[in-house]
């Protein structure tokens, strides 16, 4: 039971599920937002490190798969038996 404003209120299973779902969606939203921000900052950047005589180089390049200015068209297949 929950106590709210001095009155007892039963917490139903659906209320708990709604709270859980809301919490999970909020966490997913934060992770996607932070991840997108990090990728935007480090995209097309190269990191180089020279430590103990070993050189390490890493880079992240994420490019669009569709060339700019090209319009995507979805073509519906034609059924030859009805044509």
C-alpha positions, 0 to 999 in steps of 0.5 A: 500500500502507498500512503499519499496525502494522509490517505491510503491508496493501493498500488495496483500491478498496472501502476507499478508496471507503468512506473517501471516502463516509464523508468526504462524509457527514461533511461533509454532516452538518456543513453541515446541522447548522451550516445548521440552527443558523444558520437557527434563530438568524436565523429571524423576525429583521429586520436593518436597516442605514443606511449612506451615506444608504441604508437596507437591510432584510432579514429571513428568515421560515420558517414551517411549511406545515402548520398546527399540530394538523392531521393529515396524511392520505394518501388512496390513490386508488380504481381505479374499474374494480375497485370 
